[in-house]
Amino acid sequence: MSKAAKYRIFCLLLILGFCICGCAKKDIAKENGLQEGLGSSEDQIMSFNLAGFTETGQKKWEVDGESANILENVVNLKNIIAKSYGKETTVTLTADEGRFNRQNNNVHLEKNVIAITTEGTRLTSDSLDWEAKSQTVKTNDIVTIEKENFEATGKGGVGKPQLKQVELKRDVTVKVKPNTVITCEGPLEVDYDKDVAVFNGDVKVADVKGEIYADKITVYFEPKNRKIDRVNALGNVKIVRGNNFTFSKKAEYYALISKVILTGEPRVELCPKGNEKNVSVRD
């Protein structure tokens, strides 16, 4: 074999060796990449779903979300959707984050917490605790509750099954469309089934017709349109209409006909314009 032939064979073998080594390096890189992916599988986000049923087999509640620790007793969740099923109403709760306790089936929700019922009640807060057994929700944060023409905001609250009864603890402000604003120290108790709201502690009702002050005020709403039908004021009652001031221990105000009935040592005071500051807020 000539020197030229031997040289060509040597070059061919050298090129073939480079190709084989290059392919081998690519295969090793792919394998390492796969091993790295398998190594991080413990941190993968998985779907989480759990449901509870009544003795008759009807679904009572369910919780959906995303989690990396679905086998723990306390499951950390993201993108949570929890539902509570009642005979007539379903409550859907959503939140960005939270925790599910496997031992008692309770859920703690945080960030963009919203609870909505099929009857149109909407509750929003920064955090919320949902108790599966009692079907109630609780929070110590500021909470807002909306339904039709009624919007209430307060610090701390409790919502009983399907949010049919709601209590706001303190610093309460309620807006009733079209132009009524009610404030109180709290608590405020709302019963949507009975169309009634009870305000406690330094209560003030204000609208374009005037103002009502009292220690406790119960507001009754019309069932059909949720407008204020009647206001029952009790304790240190004061009603302001322009320059007219009335004081009594108790008062009933009928909103639709603008009629007021005063009982308990009632009296009326006429205050010339400019002298309102001389009239005390309490009897």
N, C-alpha and C positions, 0 to 999 in steps of 0.2 A: 504494500500500500504506500502510495506516495506521501510526501510531507504535506502537500496541499489538501489531500483527501482527509488525512488525520486532523488537520487544522479545522476543516469544515465540520467534522464530527464533534470535535471538542467545543466549538462555538454553539452547535445545536444543543448539546447536553447542558451547557451553561445557561442558555436561554430557558430551556425546559425547567431547570432547577429554580430559577427566579419565579417562574409562573406558579410552580407547585408551592413554594414558600409563601407567595402572595395570597393564594387561595387559602392556605392553612391559617394565615393570620386573620383573614376575614371570618372564617368559621369560628376561631377562638373568640373573636370580638362578639359575634352573635351569641355564643354560649355564655360569655360573661354578662352580657346585657340581660339575658333571660334569667340568670341566677340572681342578678340585682333586683329584677322585678319580683321574683319569688321571695326574695328576702324582705321586701316591703309589704307583703300580702297581709301582715297582721294589722297594718294601718289602713287597709282598704275599707271604704264606706259600703255598707250593705243595707238593704231594705229591712225595715223592722215593722212587724204587724202583730198585734195581739188584740183579742176580743174577749168580752165577758158576756155570759148569757144568763137569763132568768131560769127558774126551775122548770118552766114550761118550754124552754128551748128558744125563746125569743132573744134576739141580740139586745143587750143592755147598753154596752159601750164598746168602743174600739179605738185603738191608737195606732197611727201610722207615722213613720219617720225614717230617717237615715242615721245609722250608727256604726261605729267601729268596735263596739263592745257588747254585742247583742246577747251574750251569754252571762253577763254580770247581773248581780241582784239589783243594782242601780244602773240603768242604761242611759247613757248620755245620747241625746237626740238632736237632730237638726231638721229643719223644714217639717215641723210637726203638724199633723192634722188629727185631732181627737174629736170623737162624736159621742154624744150622750142621747140615748133614744128613750123618749117618753111615750105615753099612750097617744097624745095628740101633737106633741112638739118634739122636734129634734134640735139639739144645740151642737153647732160645729165650732170648735176652737182651733185656731191656727197661731203659730209662733215660729220665730226663726230658730230658737234654741230651747232646750229644756231637759228634764230628767224624768224617767219612768221608774217607779219603785215596784219591783215584781212582788214584793211581800204583801203590800196593801193595795196595789194597782192605782196608786195616786200619781198624778202628773204635776210637775212644776214647770211653768212656761215662762219664758223671758224673751224680750225684744219683739216689738211689733205684735203684741198679743191682741187678738180679736176674737170675740165670741158672738156668734150670730144665731138667732133662732129662726125657725121656719115661720114664726108669727111676726117677724119683723123687728125684734129687739136686737140692738147692737151694743156691745160692751167693748171698750178699748182700755188698755192699761200697759204699763211697762213690764209688769209681771203678774202672774196669776197662779194660784194653787187650786187644782181640781181634785176633789175627793170622789172617787168612784162609788163608794158604798152609799154615801148620802146624796150624791149627785149635786153637790154644791161647789161654788167657786168662791175664793177669798183672795184679797189683796190688801197690802198696807200702803200701796202707792196711790197716786192720783188716778181716778177712774172716771170715765165718761160713759153714760148710758143714753142711748137715743132710741126713740120709738115714735114714728109719725111726727107730730108737732111738738114733742116733748124731749128736751135735752137736759140732763142732769150731770153735774160734775162735783166731785168731792174727794176727800182724802181718806182712803181706806174704804173697803166695801165688801159686802157678802151678797151672793146671788143664790137663792134657793132653787130647787129643781126646775130645770128648763127656764130659769130666769123669770118666773112668773111673780116672784116676790124678791125685791131688791132693797138692800139697806146701805146707805152711804153714811159713814161714821161722823165726819165733821167738815167744817168749812164748805158748806154746800151752796151751790148756785144752780138754779133751775130756770130755763127759758122755755116759755110756752108760747107758741106762735098764736097770734101775730105779734104781740108786743108786751107780754107779761113777763116780769123777772121776779123770782122769789129767791131770797137768801135766808140762811139760818146757820147757827153754830153747829147744829146736828144733834142727834142723827136725823136723817130723812128715811122714812119707810114708805116704799111704793108697792102696792098690790095691783098688778095689771088685771087680774081676774075680777076684782071688785071696783076697778076704776077709781082708786082713791090714793092720795099721797098725804102722809102725816109729817109735818115739819116741826122740829123741836128746837128751842133755845134761840131767843132774840130773833124772831122771824119778821121778815119784811116782804110784803107783796106790793109791787109797783107796776102800774100801767098808765095809760093816757088819762084815765078817769081819776086817779089819785093813788093813795098809799094806805096800806093797812099794816099796823104793827101789833105784835102780840107775843106772849111766851110760847104759845103753841097754836098752830094753824093746820086745820085739816081741809084739803082741797078735794072736791068731788068733780069728776069729769063726766061729760056725756059719753055714753058707750059708743055711739055711732061715729062722731067726729072728733072725740077727745078734747073738745073745748071745755073750758072751765064752766061748770054749772053752778056750783055753790061753794062758798068759803065759810068755814066755821072757825072763828077766832076765840081763844080762851086765855084769860090772864093778862092784865095790864093792856087792854085793847085801846088802840088809838087809830082813828081813821081821819085822813086828811083829804079834803076836797077843795082845792083852791085855797081860799082864806078861811074855810070852815073846818073846825076841829071837833071831833066827838070822842068822848072817853067813856069806857064802861068795863065791866068785868068779863062780859061775853058779847059777841056780836055774830050775826049771821048775815052774809052778803050773798044776794042772788044776782049773779052776773048778767043773765040775759035780760032782766027787767030793771037792773040797777037799783034794787031795793035793799035797804039795810034795816035789820031789827036789832036793837040794843037792849041788853038786860044786865042787871046788876049795877045799880047806882049810876045810870047813864047821865051824861051832861053834854051840853053843846057849848062851844066857845067860838065867837066870831072874832077874827083877828084882822084888823085893817092891814092892807098891803104895806110891807116894810117892817111890821112888828112880829113877823113869824118867829124870830129868834127868842121872843119872850115866852113862847109856849113850850112847855117841857114835853119830852117824848113819851114819858110814862106818867100815869095817873098818880 
